[in-house]
Amino acid sequence: MYAQKKRRSFYFVTFTSLAVLALAAQATAFTLTEVQQTVTIDGVINVTTASTSKFAVVRDYMNALGIDSLDELGTIELDESTSLSPGLHLLQSSCGRATSGVTGGKPYSWSASCTSLSGVLSSSIFPALAAGSSTNVTRYTGTELTDTSVILADKVVFDGATLILSDSVKELWIVAETIESSDSEITWSHAGTQADDRSGYTSCAADGRSYDYNDVTSASAFDSPDGGNGTSGSAGATGNSGLDAPEVYFVVKYFTKDGGYLSMPSMDMTGQDGGKGQTGQCAGDGGDGAKGATAKQNLVNCTQGPGYGGDGGNGGTGGRGGTGGTGGDGGDIHFMYVDSYSIGFHPYWLYPNGGGENGTGGSGGTAGDGGRGGEEGDPKSPYCWAQPERAGDDGSDGSTGSTGSSGSDGTDGTSTFELITEEEWEAYFTAPYIVSAAPTTASVGATVTFSTENVSGDVTLELVDDIDGSAHTFTLSETAEDEYGWTESGTLEAGRYTVTLTRNHDGKQTNTYGIELTPVIDGITFSDPYDALPGGTARLVGSGLRSDAEVVLDGVSLGSGTYSATGSSGKNEISFTLPVQATSGSDFERDGGVAAHAVYLDQPYPLANSSSASLSYKRFARLTFRPSENAYPFSNGELTDQAKIEVAAAPWRAFVDTFGASEVNRKIVTKPVRTLAFYFAYKKWWDPSLGSANCMGMSANVLNDYFHGVTGVNSYVETDVAYNVALTQGHLLGQEVLFDLLGETLDRDAATGNSVDRVVEFLETATDSDGDDAPVLIMVPHLETYTSALEEALMDLEGSTCLPDVAACMVTNGLNNCGAELEACGEDIEESFGEALSDISDAIGSAHALAPYMVAYENVGDALPSRVYFYDSNYPLYDTRYMEIGQSGGAATFDYSWAGWGTTEDEGWILATGSVAYIMGDATIPLTGL
């Protein structure tokens, strides 16, 4: 639908009604004979010599219907409001006459139907039909008349008529020996209307990086990070251009006159107005600042008050409104005639065929809201009081985008008067002409056959792409009389093309003709079968694929993809990424591997969409979590270097933060020697010379942040999270995790299978609220050696003399006031305990934790997944890390050997699991309960 505007006012001025004005202005009015002598005359209409090549089309229509001359046809009378559709309109005795046959040795085929026009047949097309017999005006349609309307008659009479050209008419031809008119007009359906407004953006620009402003996360610190600024909106697209008005041709041998002046209908061929520009995109909101870290205290005082919340990010600026659409061009009006009489012209004979008005600019996009400042850290009773003034400031709101500028007016149409001599009138029918193309819509690579008139010998075929204007030429030879076959369409892109033929022997060119080439979709392929998963790369293979077409999957546009003219298949290819999009809640995506997903190409307007191809995924269940988006950008080793620096700066504080002040306070009293001995084990574990790392802490924290809706994790730096991740990693030394891992190794045959089952069950059945149960996979060797060594070493330390003294000092003077004594005792402990600690650290450090987010099955009916995909902190930002799952002797196996890790069979590894809540929960100092 098009917006209906108030129609422009204009005068329906007929040549008859201006006769009086013309007579009264004899000083500036001229006869045809006078005008012919001068090319440019101020104040009068100019008459030029007609270009005759286009009129050959009319002769070909007449040939196909067996009409020798226009004077064989009768009079068509337009005496009421009539909507004219494309087709060839002429008088005949019955609408049921044969519509196919052979004329001049050439076959033709037409579809015929009656129109609302009426008339009287003056001399029969068929000899058996008497003059004056009952007649109908028949409309013949064929592929070459899909946008052209032609009226053929001996005489066409406009008597108070309004002829309205329908939406699909791009050209109107009225071809007659004589035209008479009285108080009539010709207009078209879009005169006075405006093109549709462009649709607005479906989503706003990206929000700034955001933290949980009221919940402590891994980003929380004493000085928590600020929220990111919202992204400014994109500018709106230019408004739709107005449609061009039709071009009108009057081809007449004799004009009738009234008082010596032409008598013609008035015309309104004003171009359609341009549409309004697209509204600018709404800006992204500023991100929320992170909440401050929780206060810390010991037995006697507050060691660190509540942390400062980060400031909220500023909202973005709304996008600038799009430029208004260009108005459609006014239709050109051509008067082509042969006349041996003097006909008067007058300068006031002007027709409203101006270009359409410009479209207005789109409104600016709305501003982004400022982010919320992070709340201050939580207090701790009794020493650390609340500090509400430490909350972060809210970000500032953005500003609304500016309004777009207006478009350009369409180009005004022209009104020309063109003379044809008697000889030129006859010469129209000898011009080279393309009669038809078969088919007019062909698949790229198919043969297109052009039927011609007055064309022989070799010709040059030129095709101009209607979308981008590129031109392509081919040399053709006759395949039969008046016929040329083009077999090289496979070298072109799909598109609409305007074609012409040029006779090589004299360089004369035919009329233009339109054909459309459609793309051929062979199917969708994958480099690897497991690319048939969300996030994988698919290749659409075919012929004639356009680089500017958009790939549409299940009705959702994926953009233009990556185009290759000659891909690995030797054909056109468009590579595209299968989207990751939730199908269950907002965090999970699942597919049974059976459903067919439709893919097609959305080609640039006005090209039609391509045919569809289909693909099926591997059966899978996954989180919408992606390592490249939801995980840290730095590696395990890079984070561990920073974590060891921060732990080494205050190892006792880190030990207390890892196990909790209440746990350490209690155990330093009840089990002082073992507590302090394990402190030295903890401190040694973080020694830069040993292989400890943070894989479990990183895996648990990124999953925890994902389920808490934290964004921007992939832009963190090491210092944002190193300390908090290290505290989580320290839970690996806690009695809960440590002894549970040992317990899982006791049944080697079942451990890996049970762990895989936990991952599968979570990914296939969990909901968005089950984030605490998200499993972390831990690859571990058997633990008996280092747990036995730990217990034996701790038992040997029962006779230590310095550890009880240090413990007594801490009980008496506070945990933080015996540092010198602690370090002095540590030198003796490390010397005697060093070897055992080194063995323990090496054993624990050899384990590796992963954050699983997808399971995929080789076959739909498999009981076990064939692959488990995960975030591996050793390979940040990789979305394609996986281990293979198999079976051996009835037990599940895993193989991550391609990344340097062993398998169940060759090195005695197993897969263990721990939930996010379990890993990040309270930890007990090991062996202090024995």
N, C-alpha and C positions, 0 to 999 in steps of 0.2 A: 504494500500500500504506500501511497505517496501523500505527503501533507498537502492539503488543498488550501491554497492562498487566495486572497481576493484577486480576481482576474484583472489584469491590466486593462485600463480603459483605452479603447482605440476606436477610430472611425471606420465603419464598414463602408469604404468608399468605392463605388463601382465606377468603371470608366464612363458608363452612361451618365451617372449623376454629376460627373465633373465636366460634362460636355459644355455646360453653360459657362463654367469658370474658364475653360479652355478658349471658348469663343471670345470671352471678355478679355482674354490676355493674349490677343493675337500678336502683340509685340514680342512675346517670349515663347510663343508656340510655333512649332515647325511641322512641316509635313515629312513623311517618311523620306521622300526624295531629297529634301534639304538635309535631313539628319545623316543620310548615308554619305554625304560629302564631307562630313567633319567627324573626327574621332572624339573630341572633347568640346562640348558646348556648355558654357556656364548657364545654369538655370533651367536646363532641359534634361530629359532622359537621354542617355546615350544608347545608340544601337551599334552592336558589334557583329562581327561575322561568327556564325555558330560553329562550334566544334561538333563534327558529325559522327565521330566514331561510336559514341554510346548508343545511338539510335539503332544500330544493327541488332540489338537485343529484340526490338519490336518486330523486325522482319523475321527473326527466328521463331518467335511465338506464332506469328501468322503462318509461317511455313508448316509448323507442327500441326496446325489446325486446318491446313488446306485452304487458307485465305490468300487470294492473289493480290487484292488491293482493298484499301479501306472503304472505297465507295461501294463494295459489295454488302457492307454492313448497314444496319438501320440506324435509327435515332434512339439514343438513351436519354431518358428524361429524369432529372433530379428535381423533384418538386416537394420534398419534405426532408425533415432531419434524418440523416442516414449515417450510420457508423460503417465505415469501409474497412474491411479486413484485407490482408494480403491475398493475392491471387490475380488471375487474368479474367477480367469481366467483359463479356461481349454477348450480343444478342444471338439467339438461335431458337429453333422451334421447340426443342425439348431438352430438359436437363438430363434425360436418359440416353443421349446419343453416345455412340462408342467413344471411349476415352483412350484408345490405343490404336496404333496402326503404323503405316509406313508412309512418309511424305518425302518425296525426292530421294527414294532409296534408303531413307534413314528411319529407324523405328522411333516411336515416341510413346509416352504413357502419361496420362493426366488423371487426376481425380476431379470429379465434377459435382457441383451442387448449385441450386438456385440461390440468387441473392435477392435482397429487398429492392433492387433497382428495377425499373420498368422501361419499356420501350416498344417501338414499332419497327418491324423489319421491312425495309424499303425494297430490297431485292434479296432473294434467298441465297443463303450459302449453298443450299441444296437445290439443284435445278427443279426437282419435283414439287417444291413448295412455292405456292403462289405469293406474290407480293401482298403485303397487308395481312397475312395470316397471323394467327395467335402466336406470340413469341414469349420467351423468357430471357432474362439476363442471367447467364450462367457464369459461375466462378470456377475457373480451372486452377487447380493447385498442384504444384510439384515442388521438389526440393529446391529448385532455383528461385522459387517465389515465396520463400518463407518470410521475407521481410520487405517485399516489394508488391505494390498494388498497381495494376495497369488497367485502364479503361480504354477499350478499342471500339470505335464507332465511326460511322459516316458523319454523324452530327451528335454533339452532346449539348443538351439544353439544361441550363440552371434556371429554374423558375421559383424564386423565393426559397431556395434550398439552402440548407446548412449541411455540409459534408464534413463529418468528423472522422479523422484518421485514427484508427485504433492504436493501441500501445505497441503492437509489433510492426507497424508500417514505418520503414526507414526511408523509403522512396515512394513517391506517387508519380505515375506517368498518366497523362491524359492525352491520347493520340487520336486525332480526328481530322477529317477534312475541314470541319467547321465547328466553332463553339459559339453558343449564344448564352447570354447571362442577363438576369434582371434581379436586383436586390438579393444577392446570394453571397455566401461566404464559404470558405474552406478553412477548417481549423484542425487541431490534433488534440488527443486526449490529455496531454500533459501541459497544454498551454495554461499558464497561471498557477501551476503547482510548484511545489518545492520538493527536492530529494529528501529521502528519509534522513533523520538524524543518526549519527553513528552511535552504536551501543557503547555504554561506559565500560570502564575497567571492571573486571570481576573480582579483583582483590587489590588491597593496598600495597604500597612498597614495603620492603622488609623492615621489621621492627629492629631496634637496637639490641645488642647483646643484653640479656636480662638474667638476673639472679633471683633467687627466692628471697624477697625482702623481709619475710617474717619467719623464716625457718633457717636454721643453721645448716649449711651445706659445706662441701669440700672447699668452696671459695671463701668462706667466712674467715676473717682474720681480725686482728686488733684494729687495723686500718683496712676495712673491706673495700674491694674494688667497686668503682662506680658503674652504673648501667651505661650501655652504649647509646649513642645518639641514633634516632630513627632515620632511615633512609628517605631522601626527598623523593616525591612522586615523579614518575615519568610524564613527559609532555603528552597531551592527547593527540590522537591521529587527526589528520586533515579530514574535514567533512566530506561526505559523498558528493561527487560531482553531479551537477544536473545533467539530464539526458539532452542530447542534441535533438533539435527539431528536425523533422523529415525534410528531405530535399524534394522540391516539386518541379516537374518538367511538364510544360505544355508544348506539345509538338503538333502544330496546326498548319494546314496549308493555307486556309483563309480564315481570317478573323471577321466576325460581323461587326458592324459599326452602328453607332447611334449619333447622328449629327456629325459624322466624319471622324468620330473618335472610337477607340477600342471599347468593346463592351465585354467585361470580364468580372468574375466573382472577386470579392475581397478575400484576403487571406491573413490568418494569424499563425505564423510559424516562429513564434518566440521560443527561445530555448528555455528549458526548465531551470528554475533557480537552484543554486547549490545548497546542500544541506549544512546544518550547523556542525561546527567542529566538535570533536569528542571532548568531553569533560576531562580535565587533567586527572591523573591518578592521585588517589588520596595517599598522603604521606604515611610513613611508618611511625609508630609510637616509639618514644624513648624507652629504653630498658630500665627495669627496676634495679636499684643498687642492692648489693649483697648485705645481708644482716651481719651485724658485728658478732665477733666471737664471744662465746660464753666466758664469764669471769672465772678466775682461778684463785684458789686459796689453799692454805695449809692449815695445820692445827691451830696456829696462833694469829695469823693475819691474812689479809688479802694480797696475793702476789701479783695479780693483774685484774684490773677492773673490767667491766663490760666493754667490748670492742665498739669502735665507731662504725656505724652503718655507712655504706657507700651512697653517694649522691645518685639520684635518678638521672637518666640521660634525657637530653632535649628531644622534643618531637621534631620530625622532619618538615620541610616545606612542601606544600602541595604542588603537584605538577602543573605546568602552564597549560591552559586550555589549547586544544588543537585549532589550527587555522581553518576558517570556514571553507566549504567546498567551492570549487569553481563552477560558475553558471554554465549551463549547456549552451552550445553554439546555436545561433539562430539558423533556420533552414534557408538554404539558397533557393531562389525562385527563378526558373529559367523560362523565358518565352521564346520558343523556337518556331519560326514560321516562314512560309513562302507567301508573298502578297505582291501582286502587280499594281495594286491600287495605292493611292496616297492615304495614309492613316495618320491622324493627328495624335501628338503626344503632349503631355503636360507635366511640369516639374512637381505638381502636388500629388502625383500618383505614387505614394509611398505606402509600403506594407509594413505592419508590425512584425518584423522578423529579426528583432534584435536578440543579442545574447542574453541568457538568463542572468539574473542578479546574483551577486556573490552571496555565499553563505556566511552567517555570522560566526565569530570565533566561539569556541567552547569555553565554558566556565572553568576557572581554576580549581584544582583539586583541593580537598579539605586538608587542614593542617593535622599533623600528628600530635597526639597528647604527650606531655612530658611524663617520664617514668617516675615511679614512687621511690623516694629515698629509702634505703635499707633501715630497718629498725636497729636500735642499739642492742648490744649483746645482752644476754640474760644475766641477772645478778646471781650471786651465791650467798646464801645465808650461812653464818651470820655476819661475815666480815666484808663481803663485796656487795656494796649497795647498788641499787638501780641508778642509772645515769641517762635519763631520757634525753638530755641535751645532746647526747652523742648520736642521735638518729641522723641519717643523711638527709640532705635537702631534696625536695622534689624537683625534677627537671622542668624546664620551661616548655610550654606548648609551642609548636611550630607556627608558621604563618600560612595563610591560604595562598594558593598559586594564582598567578596573574591570568587574566582573560586572554584567550587567543585572538589573533588578528583576523580580520575578515578576509575571505578568499577573493579571487579575481572574478570579474564579470566574464560571461561567455563572449565569444566573438560574434559580432553582428553578422547576420546573413546578408547576402547580396540579392538584388533584383536586377536581372539582366535581360535585355531584349536582343535576340540573336537572329540574324537573317540567314535564310537558306535559299539558294537559287533552285530553280527547277531541276537543274542537272545534279546539284548536291542532294536534293531530296531523293533522287534515284540512287545516288552513290552510297547512301546509307546502307543499302542492302548488299553491298559488295565488301564491306569491311570485315576483317577477320574477327571471329567471335567464338567464345567458349559457350556452347549450348548447355552442357551439363557435365558433372563429374559423378562418377559412380565407383564407390559410394562417396557421399559428401562427408560422412563421418566414418573414418576407417581407423583400425588399430595400427599403431606404428609398425612398419614392416610390411603391411599389406600393399597390394597393387591398387593404384587409383587410375581409372581410365577416363580421359577427357574426350568428350564428343565435341566436334568443332564444325564451323561453317567457314568456307573460304580460307582454309588453312591447308598447306601442303608442304612437303619437304621437311627438312630438319627445322626444329624450333628450339627456342630457349625458354625453359620454364623458370619463372621467378616466384618465390614464395616469401612473403613478408610476415613475420610473426606479429600478430595483433597485440601481443602483450608487451614485448620489449623492442619491437621495431627492427630486429635483426633480419637480414635478407640472405636468401640461399638460392643458388642457381643450378640448373641441371640441363643438359642437352638431351632432347627427345627426338626419336624418329617415328614415322608413321607405323602403326601396327596394323592398320586397316584404313580404308578410305574414310577421311574425316574423323580419325580416331588415333589417340596417342596414349600409350600406357606408361605410367611412371612407377618404377619398381624399386626406387631407392629411398623410400620414406623411412626406412629403418635407421637412417643416419641422423634423423631430427628428433628433437624433443616433442613430447605431446604439446598440443596447443592449437589455437585457431590461426589460420593462415589466409591471407589474401593472395590469390594467385593470378598471374597473367601469362600469356604465351606471346612470344615475339617471333614473327616469321624471319628466319635468318636471311632469306634472299633479298628482302627489301627493308627490314627493320621495323615493319608496322606491328603495332601491339594490339592485342585483343582487349575486350572488356575485362574488368576484374571479376573474380569469382571467389567465394569463400568455402574453405573445407576445414574440417577439424580432425586432428590426429589424436587418438586416445592412447594412454599408456597401456602397456601389456604387463601385468603382474604375474610373474612365474611362481612366486611363493616366498616364504621366509626361511632363511637358513641361519645356522649357528656355527661358529668355529669350533665350539666345544658343546656337547649335549647339555652340560650343566650351565651354559649361558642362558638356557630357557628358564630363568629365575629372575625375580625382581632385582634390578641393579645390573643384570647381565646385558650384553650387547647382541642385538638381533640385526639381521641384514635383510632388507626388502630388495628382492632381485627381480629385474624385468627389463623392458625396453621402453625407451622414450620417457624415462622418469625425469622429472624436472627438479633442479636444485632448489627452486623456490617453493616447492610444494611442502605442505606440512603433513607429518605422519600422525594419524588419528588411531588410537587404540581404545576400543570399547567406548567410543564417543568422546574421548578426551584427547585434545591436541597435545602432542609431545614436541612440537616445534619442527624445524626443517631437517633435523638430523645431520649426518655427515654424508655428503654426496660424493660418489666416485663414478666417473664416466665409464671406466673399465675396471671393475672390481676383480676379486679372485675368481669369480665365476666367468669372467670375460664379458659380462653384460653390465648394464647400469646397476648400481647398488646405492641404497641409502641405509646407512647404519644408524641405529637409534638405541637408546638405553631404555630398557623396560622399567617402568616407574615403580617406586616403592610407595605404596599407598594402603592405608589401613582398610581392612574389610571387616574387622571385628573390633569395636571400640575405636580408640584413636592410636593404640599402641601395637596392635597385632594385625598381621596379614596371613591368610591361609588359602590354599588352593588344593583341591583333591587331584589335580593332574588330569582331569577328564574334560572339563569345560573348554569349549572353543572360544578363543578371544579374537574378535574381528579387527582387522587392520586395513585401512585404506588411505589414500592420499587425497588431502584437501588441496585442490589446485587453485591458483590465483583466479579471481573473478575475471571473465565470465566462464571459465572452463568448468566443466562438470567434474565431480569427484571421480576418482578411479574406481574400478571394481574392487571388491574386498578379497583379502586373503585371510587365512586364519592360522593361529598358532595355539599350542597347548603348552602350559608350563609343566615342568617336572612337579610331581607332588611335593609340597613343601608346607612348612609352618614357620613363621618368623615374627620377630619384632620389627617395627618400622625403624628401629635403631640401625644406624649406619656408622661404622668406625670413622669414616671421613667427616662425618657431621656431628656425631654425638660423643666422640672420644677425644682424648688429649692429642695434640699435634706433635708432642715430643716423645722420645723413646723411653723405655724402662731405664736404660743406662743413663740417659741425660737427666731424668728425674732423680734417679738414685744418687748421682753425684751431688745434686743440690740438697737432697734429703739428708745425706751423711754430713754435709756441712752444717745444716741446721740442728741435727741431733747432736753432733760433736760439740756444738757451741754450749749446750746445756744438757748433757746426757741424763742426769738425774731427773730433771724436769720432764724430759721426753719419756723416761721410764714411768714416772708417776702419771703422766697424761695418758700413756698407753693402757695401764692397768687400773687407773682410777685412784684418786687420793685416798678414798676410804679403804680400798683393798690394800694399798701399800701401808697405810697407817696401822691397820689391824695386823697385818702379817709381820711388820717390823717388830711388833710386840710379841706375837705368839710364835713366830718362826723366824727370828732375826737372822740366824746364820744362813738358812736357805734363801731367804728373801734377798739378802745382800749378795750371796753367791750368785743368784740368778740375775741380779742387777749387773754383775760383771759379765755374765754370759750375754745378756742383752747388749751391753756396751760393746763387747767384742764383736757381736754379730754385725754391728754397724761400722766396724773398722774398715777403712777404705781398702785395706789389703785383702779383705775377704770378699767372697762372691755373693753377698746378700744383695737382694734387689727388691723391687716394689710391685711385682706383677699382680699379686693378690690384692693389694691395696688399690692399685689402679683399676683393676677389673671391677671390684666391688663398688668403688666410688662412681665410675662412669655409669654403671647400671642404676645406682641409687639416684644420681642426678637425672638420668633419663626419665625414670618413673616419677620424679618430683617436678618434671616440666622445666628443668634448667636448660637454657639455651646458650649458645655461644661458647660451649665447652671446647670446641675445636680451635678457639682463638686464645685460650689460656696460655700463660707462660709458666715455667717451672715453679717460680716463686709464689704463684697464686695458690698452689695446692700441695707443694712438696711436704710440708710438715704434717698436714692433716692426713695425707696419703700414707706417710711413714707411720703414723699412729695406728692406722688400720692394718698396715702390713705387720706391725708388731704383734697383732693378735694371732699371727701364725705361730708365735712362740707361746701363746697362752695355752693353759691346760686343756680347754675345751677343744680348740681346733687341732692342737698337736696330738692329743690322744684319740680324737675321732679319726684323724688320718691313719693313725696306727691301727685302729680297730678295722678300718676299711681294708687294710692290707692283709688281714688275717684270712679272708676268703678271696684269694686271688681270682678264682674262676668267675665269681659272681660280681666282684667289685665294679669292673668296667661296665658290664651290662646294666647293673643297677644305676650307675651314674648316667648312662645314656638314656635309660628309661625316665629318670627324673627330668632331664633336659627336654625329652620329647613330650612328656606329660605337661610340663609347664608351657611350652610353646604351642601345643595343640589345644589346651583347655583353659589356660589362665585368662583372666580379664584384666582390665586396666588397673584395678584396685589391688592386684596380687603382686605388686612390685617387690615387696619385702621377701617374697618366696623365690625371686629370680635366682637361678643357680649359677654359681661360679664353678667352672671346671678346673680341677687341680691335677696335673700330671705329677705323680710322686713315685719314687723308688720305694722299696721296702724300708721301714723305719726302725726295725728292731735294733740295729747297730747303734744309732746315735741316741735313741732313748735310753738304752741300757748304759751307754757311756755316760750320759747325763746323770742318771740315778747314781751310778757308782761314784762319779766325781763329787756329787753333792754329799754323799754319805762320808767320803773321805774328809770333807771339809768340816765335819762335826767337831773335829779336834782343833779347829782354828782358834787362836788366841786373840787375834785382832778383830775379827768380825763381830764377836759379842760386845767388844768395847765400843766399836763404831755404832752398833745398834743401840747400846745404852746411851751414847751421846745424843743420838737422834731422838730417842724417847724423851730425854731430859731437856735438850736444847732446841728441838725442832728439826724437821727434815732437811732444812736448807742451811743449817748452821754447823754442819760437821763435814764440810767439803774437804778440808785438808786431811783430816783423819781418814776419810773414805778413800781418797786418792792414794795415800800412803799404804793403806791396807791393800789397795788394788794392785800395787806393784808386786807384792808377795803372792797374791792370789793368782795373778796372770802368769807368774813364773811357774807355779806348781800346777795350775789349772789350764794352762795355755794349750797344751796338746789336745786335751779333751774338748776344749771350746772350739778349737780349729776344726776338729772332726765333726762336731755338732753343726757348726756354721756351714761347712762345706756340704753336709748332707741335706740340711734344710734348704740351702741356697740352690741345690740342684733341682728342686721342685719348680714347677712353672704353672701359673694360673692363667686362665683365659675366660673371656666373657662371651658365652655362646649367644647367638641371636637368630640362628636359622638352622633347621634340619631339612635335608632334601633326600628324596628317595629315587633310586635308579628306576624302579618299576612301581607302578601305582599300588600294587597289592603287597609290597614288601612289608615285613613286620619290623625290620630294623631300618633306620635311615642309612643311606650309603655315604652321606657326608654330614658333618656338623661344621657350620661356619661360625666364626667367632672374631672378636677383637683380640689381637695379640699385641701386648704392649711393647714387644720387641720390634714390631713393624707398624708404627703409627700411621694412621690415615689410609691403611689398606683395607678395601672392602672384600677382598677375595681370599682371605686366609681360611683354610679348612683342614680337617683331618678326615681320613677315610675310616669308615666303620665296617667291620667284617665279622666273620665267625670262624672259630677254630676249635674243633672238638666239642662243639655245642656251647662254647663260651664266646662272648662278644670280645672283639679285639679293636684296637685303634692303631692308626698309622699316621704319624706326623713326621716321618723320617725325611721327607722332602724339605722340611724346614730345619733339620738338624736334630730332631728328637727321635728317640727310639720307639719300638713297638712293644706290644704285650709279649710277643714270642721271644724276641732276641735279647731284651735287657731287663726283663722282670718289672716293667712299669705297669702301673694301673691308672685308671681315671677315678678320681674322687670328686665329691661335690660339697659345696657349702653354700647356703643361701646368703643373700646380701645382708639380711637382718642378723643372721647368726654371726657372720664374719665381722660386721660392724658393731655388734653388741658388746656386752661386758666381757672382759677377759680376766681369768684367774691366773695368778703366778703359779707355774707348774711345780709340783712336788712339795708344795708348802702345806698340803693337807695330809701328807704321809707321816 
